[in-house]
Amino acid sequence: MLIRFSVENFLSFNERVIFSMIPGRGLLKKNHKTTPIKGISTLKTSVVFGANASGKSNLIKAISFGKKMVLRELSSEQMIDYEKFRLNANAVSKNSRMEFEIQQNGKNYAYGFVFNNKQIVEEWLYEITSKSGAEKLIYERDSSKSDSFNITPLLKRNNKEEHALFLKFVAKGTPDNRLFLKEVISRKVKENVEDVSDLLAVYDWFLNSLKVISPDDKYKEGIKSELVDNETLHKTFEELLNYFGTGINGICLHDVNLKNTNIPIEIIDSIKNDLLNSKSEDIRSILTTPEFTYFISRNGENIRTQKFMTKHDVIGRKEPEYFDTKDESDGTNRIIDYIPLIMDLLKGGNVFVIDEMERSLHPNLIYDIFDLFLEFSSDINSQLIVASHESSLLTQKLFRIDEIWFVVKDKDGASHLHSLEDYNIRFDKEIRKDYLLGRYKAVPRFGNRYELTTIKLN
């Protein structure tokens, strides 16, 4: 789970801002809190509101960038590609900073790094051992010191001489522009030392638990290729499509000949060659267009192409009518995209951070996705964090006040975060109207229309 995230000097964030999933003082909706780990619970949901260009998407981009920094391979010559805060000349010469406080494998961790376009200036990993914030160092890095790495706690767990020497070798050999956490994975430290379990746990959180989804992303598109062989998956898809009122009465994978489609033959041949040259005996490739979704698989030397289709009942006919992706509405396709997400949320152990989740969806539907998750997750620890414009979500019937956040830009163009909990709000207060009236600041600010000189006003 995500406990807290902080970012500084990145995109529209100048000074350090903190986004927190720690429950506040409220006693309502206890089922919105996860099971405590060493006294620390987190909230299961959060929605971030703000005007256009306020910084909502930049918060999502910051979390996504942090994940990419941990997971990606950079050659020692590559620059760290990102933008600092550009509206203050002093920010250009300053470093940027990110920190993730997370829960993984029954422990609480604080992992962060200070960086610029050329190097990792600092890096640290602590275990948070109590609710009061007590910490235990696992390792730290400070490029300003002659001996930039302090891995003493790791060496104590790996006191065999060859293990200690290997850890020191990896630390010393970590390139300036790469995180030590990534270097431990790349150098296969796990196979050569006794205990780096904390580092592996944190890396696994970024790799498998944290899922950042942009407006145009499709989450786990490939899972549709398993519909034929997985009866439970097939049934879940159909039940949720029916529940959300899409009018779809079934789904299937229909065999097609790719040569009879409008896909360029060069692309078809390239995909087939990749499949045939793969060493795996059973592999699949996905080919997605705005109109169709194809799954191309190889079993031995045989190539099979299937197209994802939906079924609709036809009045006066027993056989259904088959629809391609292009025949369904944008909203229905968006629901289809979110079904794997809903399934993984309810499996537990996942942190979804989504930008503009409401796009193409009716307000009642996005409301119900949250409501469905919260109702069925009483004994499940997952998180759904969304940046949104959908003001119908601004209700205490659905959320606690500590689950509602606002992003506001100041007069200098810097984004700031604050929570609805910062205001004195009654538990029965309807907050949507006050939000639209600007009480919580995170709404568009318009100029004087009578100062428009090129538009004629009647």
HUDA-V319135 format. One line per field, one symbol per residue. ss: DSSP state (H for helix, E for strand, L for the rest). phi: phi as a letter, one per 30 degrees, with the letter a starting at -180 (. if undefined). burial: # if it has 16 or more other C-alpha atoms within 10 Angstrom, else .. Layout:
ss->???
phi->???
burial->???
This chain:
ss->LEEEEEEELELLELLLEEEELLLLLLLLLHHHELLLELLELLELEEEEEELLLLLHHHHHHHHHHHHHHHHLLLLLLLLLLLLLLLLLHHHHHLLEEEEEEEEELLEEEEEEEEELLLLEEEEEEEEELLLLLLEEEEEEEELLLLLLEELHHHHHHLLLHHHHHHHHHHHHLLLLLLLHHHHHHHLLHHHLLLLLHHHHHHHHHHHHHEEEELLLLLLLHHHHHHLLLLHHHHHHHHHHHHHLLLLLLEEEEEELLHHHLLLLHHHHHHHHHHHHHLLLLEEEEEEELLLLEEEEEEELLEEEEEEEEEEEEELLEEEEEEELHHHLLHHHHHHHHHHHHHHHHLLLLLEEEEELLLLLLLHHHHHHHHHHHHHHLLLLLLEEEEEELLHHHLLLLLLLHHHEEEEEELLLLLEEEEEHHHLLLLLLLLLHHHHHLLLLLLLLLLLLHHHLLLLLLL
phi->.dcabbbbhbhdccddbbcccdedddcdhdddcdddchiccbddbabccldeidkedddddddddeddddcdccddcddddacddccbedddccdcbbbccbcahibcbcbaacabdcaddbaabbcdcaddjebbdcabbbddcdcdcccedddddbddedddddddddddcdeecbddeddddddhdedcbdbbdddddddddddccdbcbdecdccheddddcddccdddeddedddddddididclbaccdbcedcccdedddddddddddddddddbbbbcbcbdcbbcbcbbbicccbcbcdbccbdcdibdddcccdeddcdedddddedddeddddeddjicccbbchddeicdedddeddddddddccecbcbbbcbcbcdddddbddccdddccbbcbcddcicdbcbcdddcdcddcddcddddddjdcidbdccddddcdcccdcd
burial->#################.#####.......#####.#..############..##############.###........#...###....#...##########..##########..###########.....#.######.....####..##..#....##.###.##..###########....#...####.######.##..######....#.##.##.#.....##..##.##....#.######....#............##..##.......####.....######.....#########.........##.#..#..############.###.############.#....##..#..##..##.###########..####..###########...#########.........##..#....####...............
